[in-house]
Amino acid sequence: MDSDKFIDESWKNSVENEKVHIFGQEETEGQAPAQGDQGEELNFSNYVASLGFQALIFMGEIPNPVTEQPEKNLSQSKFLIDTLILLREKTKGNLTEQEDKLLNGAIYELQVKFMEVLKRENGGEITG
């Protein structure tokens, strides 16, 4: 194996900056950190952000971090937004105020962005 391989992980900083911009926070207070496979904190906020970023990638708004190319799959993006809506319904009454605001804000921002993408795709008209 070649141990001199260069792995560009600069996209992680871009995603983190975008997360703060779109979702308005870096992490949820009051939660014990759990470590994922990559050493990243695993909590509700990161899970919501992860689904949101996947939705943005499938809208073509953020390049795929693996290929660094935009890709568009609007049905998959809609599925992820619908997943967040389902998560909101199933966790109602069980979230902290901050988690609730994050989830509702993410759903709202993603729905607005999705409608903008649809409008662009359809030459200014939103259909079906």
Helices and strands as residue ranges (DSSP letters): H 10-23, H 44-59, H 74-91, H 97-121
